[in-house]
Amino acid sequence: EMDKMRQDTHAAYVQAKSDLETGLAGVRKALGVLREYYGGGAEASAAGAAMIQNGADLGEMMRQPAAPEKHSKATGAGQSIIGILE
């Protein structure tokens, strides 16, 4: 009976560990994305530029609208979010 209880406990542990590792990987990825966006500098600019589509076949209908002039990164909010996740 103790062996059965140990097996059940171990199975629950293995499942919980797998779930926690998956969640931790997600949080690490989110931190990387947030640091990249709010971190500024050349790496954030390069990442933003990588999202631009330059294909000639996209034509005029796929042009991006002009960026709002008043937009700026809310660095204080980003640091708060990163701090909470850490």
Order of alpha helices (4+ residues) and beta strands (2+ residues): alpha-alpha-alpha
